[in-house]
Amino acid sequence: MPNYHARLKYEQLNHTRPTSCKHIPQMSPGTAIGSSKPTFPHPHQPPPHPNPIMLFMIIEHFKHNNPIPIYARFRSQGRLAPEGLTYISSWVSADLTHCYQLMETEKRELLDEWMGNWRDLVEFEVVPVIRSGEASEEVAKMEAREVAQMEAREVSEEG
């Protein structure tokens, strides 16, 4: 078996038993232990949200490398974020010329509205981000697809 770990991950994602565990009974996906009723589409995933919350890493470049007018406005007027845009956390570079802010919203246009309140003092970069657990799930799906393609090639070469 060329890539045992990738094959095992593929089997886990597709709810099949690893070849070494054929003696273990298999449950259908989405069924809680001790129950015949399905839970969600998968036991570890909540049902899909109608408007998924998006995370954004905002990289602020302070114009003229000057943080003073930005902090003065923030002290006098607050964050100036519209309702529905949520500040999570932020970090400022040690030289006080950049800010890295994590924000979340269901509506991308709220982020644009907020940035419009600061464009005279800040240049923005917006990077959509996902949590590391979600990234791990996406990579596992990619690995599973690769394993499936590899197995399909092996089968076609054999037959």
CNS distance restraints for C-alpha pairs under 8 A (distance, minus, plus):
assign (resid   3 and name CA) (resid   7 and name CA) 6.28 0.50 0.50
assign (resid   4 and name CA) (resid   8 and name CA) 6.07 0.50 0.50
assign (resid   5 and name CA) (resid   9 and name CA) 6.13 0.50 0.50
assign (resid   6 and name CA) (resid  10 and name CA) 6.14 0.50 0.50
assign (resid   6 and name CA) (resid 143 and name CA) 6.24 0.50 0.50
assign (resid   6 and name CA) (resid 144 and name CA) 6.80 0.50 0.50
assign (resid   6 and name CA) (resid 147 and name CA) 6.45 0.50 0.50
assign (resid   7 and name CA) (resid  11 and name CA) 6.19 0.50 0.50
assign (resid   7 and name CA) (resid 144 and name CA) 7.33 0.50 0.50
assign (resid   7 and name CA) (resid 147 and name CA) 6.16 0.50 0.50
assign (resid   8 and name CA) (resid  12 and name CA) 6.19 0.50 0.50
assign (resid   8 and name CA) (resid  18 and name CA) 6.09 0.50 0.50
assign (resid   9 and name CA) (resid  13 and name CA) 6.14 0.50 0.50
assign (resid   9 and name CA) (resid 140 and name CA) 6.86 0.50 0.50
assign (resid   9 and name CA) (resid 143 and name CA) 7.67 0.50 0.50
assign (resid   9 and name CA) (resid 144 and name CA) 6.67 0.50 0.50
assign (resid  10 and name CA) (resid  14 and name CA) 6.12 0.50 0.50
assign (resid  10 and name CA) (resid 140 and name CA) 7.69 0.50 0.50
assign (resid  10 and name CA) (resid 141 and name CA) 7.78 0.50 0.50
assign (resid  10 and name CA) (resid 143 and name CA) 7.14 0.50 0.50
assign (resid  10 and name CA) (resid 144 and name CA) 4.39 0.50 0.50
assign (resid  10 and name CA) (resid 145 and name CA) 7.81 0.50 0.50
assign (resid  10 and name CA) (resid 147 and name CA) 6.81 0.50 0.50
assign (resid  10 and name CA) (resid 148 and name CA) 7.75 0.50 0.50
assign (resid  11 and name CA) (resid  15 and name CA) 5.95 0.50 0.50
assign (resid  11 and name CA) (resid  16 and name CA) 4.86 0.50 0.50
assign (resid  11 and name CA) (resid  17 and name CA) 6.17 0.50 0.50
assign (resid  11 and name CA) (resid  18 and name CA) 6.01 0.50 0.50
assign (resid  12 and name CA) (resid  16 and name CA) 6.16 0.50 0.50
assign (resid  12 and name CA) (resid  17 and name CA) 7.15 0.50 0.50
assign (resid  12 and name CA) (resid  18 and name CA) 7.59 0.50 0.50
assign (resid  13 and name CA) (resid 140 and name CA) 7.85 0.50 0.50
assign (resid  13 and name CA) (resid 141 and name CA) 7.49 0.50 0.50
assign (resid  13 and name CA) (resid 144 and name CA) 7.41 0.50 0.50
assign (resid  15 and name CA) (resid  28 and name CA) 7.68 0.50 0.50
assign (resid  15 and name CA) (resid  29 and name CA) 6.64 0.50 0.50
assign (resid  16 and name CA) (resid  26 and name CA) 7.65 0.50 0.50
assign (resid  17 and name CA) (resid  21 and name CA) 6.01 0.50 0.50
assign (resid  17 and name CA) (resid  22 and name CA) 6.07 0.50 0.50
assign (resid  17 and name CA) (resid  24 and name CA) 7.77 0.50 0.50
assign (resid  17 and name CA) (resid  26 and name CA) 7.10 0.50 0.50
assign (resid  18 and name CA) (resid  22 and name CA) 6.80 0.50 0.50
assign (resid  27 and name CA) (resid  31 and name CA) 6.83 0.50 0.50
assign (resid  29 and name CA) (resid  38 and name CA) 7.81 0.50 0.50
assign (resid  29 and name CA) (resid  41 and name CA) 7.22 0.50 0.50
assign (resid  29 and name CA) (resid  42 and name CA) 5.87 0.50 0.50
assign (resid  29 and name CA) (resid  43 and name CA) 7.31 0.50 0.50
assign (resid  30 and name CA) (resid  38 and name CA) 5.02 0.50 0.50
assign (resid  30 and name CA) (resid  39 and name CA) 5.21 0.50 0.50
assign (resid  30 and name CA) (resid  40 and name CA) 5.46 0.50 0.50
assign (resid  30 and name CA) (resid  41 and name CA) 5.17 0.50 0.50
assign (resid  30 and name CA) (resid  42 and name CA) 4.22 0.50 0.50
assign (resid  30 and name CA) (resid  43 and name CA) 4.88 0.50 0.50
assign (resid  31 and name CA) (resid  35 and name CA) 6.56 0.50 0.50
assign (resid  31 and name CA) (resid  36 and name CA) 6.26 0.50 0.50
assign (resid  31 and name CA) (resid  37 and name CA) 5.89 0.50 0.50
assign (resid  31 and name CA) (resid  38 and name CA) 4.22 0.50 0.50
assign (resid  31 and name CA) (resid  39 and name CA) 5.54 0.50 0.50
assign (resid  31 and name CA) (resid  40 and name CA) 7.90 0.50 0.50
assign (resid  31 and name CA) (resid  42 and name CA) 7.75 0.50 0.50
assign (resid  31 and name CA) (resid  43 and name CA) 6.74 0.50 0.50
assign (resid  32 and name CA) (resid  36 and name CA) 7.24 0.50 0.50
assign (resid  32 and name CA) (resid  37 and name CA) 7.01 0.50 0.50
assign (resid  32 and name CA) (resid  38 and name CA) 6.54 0.50 0.50
assign (resid  32 and name CA) (resid  39 and name CA) 6.11 0.50 0.50
assign (resid  32 and name CA) (resid  43 and name CA) 6.71 0.50 0.50
assign (resid  39 and name CA) (resid  43 and name CA) 6.21 0.50 0.50
assign (resid  40 and name CA) (resid  44 and name CA) 7.98 0.50 0.50
assign (resid  40 and name CA) (resid  45 and name CA) 6.72 0.50 0.50
assign (resid  40 and name CA) (resid  46 and name CA) 6.24 0.50 0.50
assign (resid  40 and name CA) (resid  47 and name CA) 5.97 0.50 0.50
assign (resid  41 and name CA) (resid  45 and name CA) 7.01 0.50 0.50
assign (resid  41 and name CA) (resid  46 and name CA) 7.81 0.50 0.50
assign (resid  41 and name CA) (resid  47 and name CA) 6.96 0.50 0.50
assign (resid  42 and name CA) (resid  46 and name CA) 7.75 0.50 0.50
assign (resid  48 and name CA) (resid  52 and name CA) 7.76 0.50 0.50
assign (resid  51 and name CA) (resid 106 and name CA) 5.82 0.50 0.50
assign (resid  52 and name CA) (resid 106 and name CA) 5.93 0.50 0.50
assign (resid  53 and name CA) (resid 104 and name CA) 6.42 0.50 0.50
assign (resid  53 and name CA) (resid 105 and name CA) 5.38 0.50 0.50
assign (resid  53 and name CA) (resid 106 and name CA) 4.53 0.50 0.50
assign (resid  54 and name CA) (resid 104 and name CA) 5.45 0.50 0.50
assign (resid  54 and name CA) (resid 105 and name CA) 5.44 0.50 0.50
assign (resid  54 and name CA) (resid 106 and name CA) 5.87 0.50 0.50
assign (resid  54 and name CA) (resid 107 and name CA) 7.92 0.50 0.50
assign (resid  54 and name CA) (resid 108 and name CA) 7.87 0.50 0.50
assign (resid  54 and name CA) (resid 128 and name CA) 7.38 0.50 0.50
assign (resid  54 and name CA) (resid 129 and name CA) 7.77 0.50 0.50
assign (resid  54 and name CA) (resid 130 and name CA) 7.87 0.50 0.50
assign (resid  55 and name CA) (resid 102 and name CA) 6.98 0.50 0.50
assign (resid  55 and name CA) (resid 103 and name CA) 5.80 0.50 0.50
assign (resid  55 and name CA) (resid 104 and name CA) 4.44 0.50 0.50
assign (resid  55 and name CA) (resid 105 and name CA) 6.78 0.50 0.50
assign (resid  55 and name CA) (resid 128 and name CA) 5.97 0.50 0.50
assign (resid  55 and name CA) (resid 129 and name CA) 5.47 0.50 0.50
assign (resid  55 and name CA) (resid 130 and name CA) 6.36 0.50 0.50
assign (resid  56 and name CA) (resid 101 and name CA) 8.00 0.50 0.50
assign (resid  56 and name CA) (resid 102 and name CA) 5.74 0.50 0.50
assign (resid  56 and name CA) (resid 103 and name CA) 5.30 0.50 0.50
assign (resid  56 and name CA) (resid 104 and name CA) 6.15 0.50 0.50
assign (resid  56 and name CA) (resid 126 and name CA) 6.49 0.50 0.50
assign (resid  56 and name CA) (resid 127 and name CA) 5.53 0.50 0.50
assign (resid  56 and name CA) (resid 128 and name CA) 4.44 0.50 0.50
assign (resid  56 and name CA) (resid 129 and name CA) 5.43 0.50 0.50
assign (resid  57 and name CA) (resid 100 and name CA) 6.64 0.50 0.50
assign (resid  57 and name CA) (resid 101 and name CA) 5.63 0.50 0.50
assign (resid  57 and name CA) (resid 102 and name CA) 4.68 0.50 0.50
assign (resid  57 and name CA) (resid 103 and name CA) 6.54 0.50 0.50
assign (resid  57 and name CA) (resid 126 and name CA) 6.05 0.50 0.50
assign (resid  57 and name CA) (resid 127 and name CA) 5.10 0.50 0.50
assign (resid  57 and name CA) (resid 128 and name CA) 6.28 0.50 0.50
assign (resid  57 and name CA) (resid 129 and name CA) 6.42 0.50 0.50
assign (resid  58 and name CA) (resid  99 and name CA) 7.84 0.50 0.50
assign (resid  58 and name CA) (resid 100 and name CA) 5.64 0.50 0.50
assign (resid  58 and name CA) (resid 101 and name CA) 4.95 0.50 0.50
assign (resid  58 and name CA) (resid 102 and name CA) 6.21 0.50 0.50
assign (resid  58 and name CA) (resid 103 and name CA) 7.34 0.50 0.50
assign (resid  58 and name CA) (resid 124 and name CA) 6.75 0.50 0.50
assign (resid  58 and name CA) (resid 125 and name CA) 5.81 0.50 0.50
assign (resid  58 and name CA) (resid 126 and name CA) 4.82 0.50 0.50
assign (resid  58 and name CA) (resid 127 and name CA) 6.33 0.50 0.50
assign (resid  59 and name CA) (resid  98 and name CA) 6.97 0.50 0.50
assign (resid  59 and name CA) (resid  99 and name CA) 5.87 0.50 0.50
assign (resid  59 and name CA) (resid 100 and name CA) 4.72 0.50 0.50
assign (resid  59 and name CA) (resid 101 and name CA) 6.52 0.50 0.50
assign (resid  59 and name CA) (resid 124 and name CA) 5.76 0.50 0.50
assign (resid  59 and name CA) (resid 125 and name CA) 4.97 0.50 0.50
assign (resid  59 and name CA) (resid 126 and name CA) 6.41 0.50 0.50
assign (resid  59 and name CA) (resid 127 and name CA) 7.93 0.50 0.50
assign (resid  60 and name CA) (resid  98 and name CA) 5.35 0.50 0.50
assign (resid  60 and name CA) (resid  99 and name CA) 4.96 0.50 0.50
assign (resid  60 and name CA) (resid 100 and name CA) 6.31 0.50 0.50
assign (resid  60 and name CA) (resid 101 and name CA) 7.84 0.50 0.50
assign (resid  60 and name CA) (resid 122 and name CA) 6.03 0.50 0.50
assign (resid  60 and name CA) (resid 123 and name CA) 5.83 0.50 0.50
assign (resid  60 and name CA) (resid 124 and name CA) 4.84 0.50 0.50
assign (resid  60 and name CA) (resid 125 and name CA) 6.54 0.50 0.50
assign (resid  61 and name CA) (resid  65 and name CA) 7.38 0.50 0.50
assign (resid  61 and name CA) (resid  97 and name CA) 6.34 0.50 0.50
assign (resid  61 and name CA) (resid  98 and name CA) 4.83 0.50 0.50
assign (resid  61 and name CA) (resid  99 and name CA) 6.89 0.50 0.50
assign (resid  61 and name CA) (resid 122 and name CA) 5.59 0.50 0.50
assign (resid  61 and name CA) (resid 123 and name CA) 5.05 0.50 0.50
assign (resid  61 and name CA) (resid 124 and name CA) 6.26 0.50 0.50
assign (resid  62 and name CA) (resid  66 and name CA) 5.85 0.50 0.50
assign (resid  62 and name CA) (resid  67 and name CA) 6.21 0.50 0.50
assign (resid  62 and name CA) (resid  70 and name CA) 7.89 0.50 0.50
assign (resid  62 and name CA) (resid  97 and name CA) 5.40 0.50 0.50
assign (resid  62 and name CA) (resid  98 and name CA) 5.85 0.50 0.50
assign (resid  62 and name CA) (resid  99 and name CA) 7.92 0.50 0.50
assign (resid  62 and name CA) (resid 121 and name CA) 6.35 0.50 0.50
assign (resid  62 and name CA) (resid 122 and name CA) 4.74 0.50 0.50
assign (resid  62 and name CA) (resid 123 and name CA) 6.51 0.50 0.50
assign (resid  63 and name CA) (resid 121 and name CA) 5.53 0.50 0.50
assign (resid  63 and name CA) (resid 122 and name CA) 5.35 0.50 0.50
assign (resid  63 and name CA) (resid 123 and name CA) 6.69 0.50 0.50
assign (resid  65 and name CA) (resid  96 and name CA) 7.55 0.50 0.50
assign (resid  65 and name CA) (resid  97 and name CA) 4.82 0.50 0.50
assign (resid  65 and name CA) (resid  98 and name CA) 7.88 0.50 0.50
assign (resid  66 and name CA) (resid  70 and name CA) 7.91 0.50 0.50
assign (resid  66 and name CA) (resid  96 and name CA) 7.69 0.50 0.50
assign (resid  66 and name CA) (resid  97 and name CA) 6.48 0.50 0.50
assign (resid  67 and name CA) (resid  71 and name CA) 6.24 0.50 0.50
assign (resid  67 and name CA) (resid  96 and name CA) 6.33 0.50 0.50
assign (resid  67 and name CA) (resid  97 and name CA) 6.43 0.50 0.50
assign (resid  68 and name CA) (resid  72 and name CA) 6.07 0.50 0.50
assign (resid  69 and name CA) (resid  73 and name CA) 6.15 0.50 0.50
assign (resid  69 and name CA) (resid 121 and name CA) 7.28 0.50 0.50
assign (resid  70 and name CA) (resid  74 and name CA) 6.18 0.50 0.50
assign (resid  70 and name CA) (resid 121 and name CA) 6.51 0.50 0.50
assign (resid  70 and name CA) (resid 122 and name CA) 7.99 0.50 0.50
assign (resid  71 and name CA) (resid  75 and name CA) 6.08 0.50 0.50
assign (resid  72 and name CA) (resid  76 and name CA) 6.27 0.50 0.50
assign (resid  73 and name CA) (resid  77 and name CA) 5.67 0.50 0.50
assign (resid  73 and name CA) (resid  78 and name CA) 7.10 0.50 0.50
assign (resid  74 and name CA) (resid  78 and name CA) 4.52 0.50 0.50
assign (resid  74 and name CA) (resid  79 and name CA) 5.80 0.50 0.50
assign (resid  80 and name CA) (resid 114 and name CA) 6.44 0.50 0.50
assign (resid  80 and name CA) (resid 117 and name CA) 6.80 0.50 0.50
assign (resid  81 and name CA) (resid  85 and name CA) 6.21 0.50 0.50
assign (resid  81 and name CA) (resid  86 and name CA) 7.71 0.50 0.50
assign (resid  81 and name CA) (resid 110 and name CA) 7.99 0.50 0.50
assign (resid  81 and name CA) (resid 113 and name CA) 7.89 0.50 0.50
assign (resid  81 and name CA) (resid 114 and name CA) 5.12 0.50 0.50
assign (resid  82 and name CA) (resid 110 and name CA) 6.47 0.50 0.50
assign (resid  82 and name CA) (resid 113 and name CA) 7.33 0.50 0.50
assign (resid  82 and name CA) (resid 114 and name CA) 6.44 0.50 0.50
assign (resid  84 and name CA) (resid 105 and name CA) 6.01 0.50 0.50
assign (resid  84 and name CA) (resid 106 and name CA) 7.27 0.50 0.50
assign (resid  84 and name CA) (resid 107 and name CA) 7.66 0.50 0.50
assign (resid  84 and name CA) (resid 110 and name CA) 7.21 0.50 0.50
assign (resid  85 and name CA) (resid 103 and name CA) 6.98 0.50 0.50
assign (resid  85 and name CA) (resid 104 and name CA) 5.98 0.50 0.50
assign (resid  85 and name CA) (resid 105 and name CA) 4.88 0.50 0.50
assign (resid  85 and name CA) (resid 106 and name CA) 7.85 0.50 0.50
assign (resid  85 and name CA) (resid 107 and name CA) 7.96 0.50 0.50
assign (resid  85 and name CA) (resid 110 and name CA) 6.19 0.50 0.50
assign (resid  85 and name CA) (resid 111 and name CA) 6.77 0.50 0.50
assign (resid  86 and name CA) (resid 103 and name CA) 5.59 0.50 0.50
assign (resid  86 and name CA) (resid 104 and name CA) 5.22 0.50 0.50
assign (resid  86 and name CA) (resid 105 and name CA) 6.28 0.50 0.50
assign (resid  87 and name CA) (resid 101 and name CA) 7.60 0.50 0.50
assign (resid  87 and name CA) (resid 102 and name CA) 6.45 0.50 0.50
assign (resid  87 and name CA) (resid 103 and name CA) 4.68 0.50 0.50
assign (resid  87 and name CA) (resid 104 and name CA) 6.66 0.50 0.50
assign (resid  88 and name CA) (resid 101 and name CA) 7.50 0.50 0.50
assign (resid  88 and name CA) (resid 102 and name CA) 5.34 0.50 0.50
assign (resid  88 and name CA) (resid 103 and name CA) 5.38 0.50 0.50
assign (resid  88 and name CA) (resid 104 and name CA) 7.13 0.50 0.50
assign (resid  89 and name CA) (resid 101 and name CA) 5.90 0.50 0.50
assign (resid  89 and name CA) (resid 102 and name CA) 5.40 0.50 0.50
assign (resid  89 and name CA) (resid 103 and name CA) 7.41 0.50 0.50
assign (resid  90 and name CA) (resid  99 and name CA) 6.83 0.50 0.50
assign (resid  90 and name CA) (resid 100 and name CA) 5.41 0.50 0.50
assign (resid  90 and name CA) (resid 101 and name CA) 4.18 0.50 0.50
assign (resid  90 and name CA) (resid 102 and name CA) 6.09 0.50 0.50
assign (resid  91 and name CA) (resid  99 and name CA) 5.74 0.50 0.50
assign (resid  91 and name CA) (resid 100 and name CA) 5.15 0.50 0.50
assign (resid  91 and name CA) (resid 101 and name CA) 6.52 0.50 0.50
assign (resid  92 and name CA) (resid  96 and name CA) 6.15 0.50 0.50
assign (resid  92 and name CA) (resid  97 and name CA) 7.60 0.50 0.50
assign (resid  92 and name CA) (resid  98 and name CA) 5.77 0.50 0.50
assign (resid  92 and name CA) (resid  99 and name CA) 4.32 0.50 0.50
assign (resid  92 and name CA) (resid 100 and name CA) 6.17 0.50 0.50
assign (resid  93 and name CA) (resid  97 and name CA) 6.30 0.50 0.50
assign (resid  93 and name CA) (resid  98 and name CA) 5.36 0.50 0.50
assign (resid  93 and name CA) (resid  99 and name CA) 6.26 0.50 0.50
assign (resid 105 and name CA) (resid 110 and name CA) 7.42 0.50 0.50
assign (resid 105 and name CA) (resid 111 and name CA) 7.68 0.50 0.50
assign (resid 107 and name CA) (resid 111 and name CA) 7.61 0.50 0.50
assign (resid 108 and name CA) (resid 112 and name CA) 6.95 0.50 0.50
assign (resid 109 and name CA) (resid 113 and name CA) 6.28 0.50 0.50
assign (resid 110 and name CA) (resid 114 and name CA) 6.22 0.50 0.50
assign (resid 111 and name CA) (resid 115 and name CA) 6.21 0.50 0.50
assign (resid 112 and name CA) (resid 116 and name CA) 6.18 0.50 0.50
assign (resid 113 and name CA) (resid 117 and name CA) 6.95 0.50 0.50
assign (resid 114 and name CA) (resid 118 and name CA) 7.24 0.50 0.50
assign (resid 115 and name CA) (resid 119 and name CA) 6.02 0.50 0.50
assign (resid 115 and name CA) (resid 124 and name CA) 7.59 0.50 0.50
assign (resid 118 and name CA) (resid 122 and name CA) 5.86 0.50 0.50
assign (resid 119 and name CA) (resid 123 and name CA) 6.15 0.50 0.50
assign (resid 119 and name CA) (resid 124 and name CA) 7.80 0.50 0.50
assign (resid 130 and name CA) (resid 134 and name CA) 6.23 0.50 0.50
assign (resid 130 and name CA) (resid 135 and name CA) 6.51 0.50 0.50
assign (resid 131 and name CA) (resid 135 and name CA) 6.37 0.50 0.50
assign (resid 132 and name CA) (resid 136 and name CA) 6.13 0.50 0.50
assign (resid 133 and name CA) (resid 137 and name CA) 6.35 0.50 0.50
assign (resid 134 and name CA) (resid 138 and name CA) 6.23 0.50 0.50
assign (resid 135 and name CA) (resid 139 and name CA) 6.14 0.50 0.50
assign (resid 136 and name CA) (resid 140 and name CA) 6.14 0.50 0.50
assign (resid 137 and name CA) (resid 141 and name CA) 6.30 0.50 0.50
assign (resid 138 and name CA) (resid 142 and name CA) 6.29 0.50 0.50
assign (resid 139 and name CA) (resid 143 and name CA) 6.13 0.50 0.50
assign (resid 140 and name CA) (resid 144 and name CA) 6.09 0.50 0.50
assign (resid 141 and name CA) (resid 145 and name CA) 6.22 0.50 0.50
assign (resid 142 and name CA) (resid 146 and name CA) 6.29 0.50 0.50
assign (resid 143 and name CA) (resid 147 and name CA) 6.18 0.50 0.50
assign (resid 144 and name CA) (resid 148 and name CA) 6.10 0.50 0.50
assign (resid 145 and name CA) (resid 149 and name CA) 6.12 0.50 0.50
assign (resid 146 and name CA) (resid 150 and name CA) 6.04 0.50 0.50
assign (resid 147 and name CA) (resid 151 and name CA) 6.05 0.50 0.50
assign (resid 148 and name CA) (resid 152 and name CA) 6.08 0.50 0.50
assign (resid 149 and name CA) (resid 153 and name CA) 6.18 0.50 0.50
assign (resid 150 and name CA) (resid 154 and name CA) 6.23 0.50 0.50
assign (resid 151 and name CA) (resid 155 and name CA) 6.14 0.50 0.50
assign (resid 152 and name CA) (resid 156 and name CA) 6.13 0.50 0.50
assign (resid 153 and name CA) (resid 157 and name CA) 6.06 0.50 0.50
assign (resid 154 and name CA) (resid 158 and name CA) 6.18 0.50 0.50
assign (resid 155 and name CA) (resid 159 and name CA) 6.10 0.50 0.50
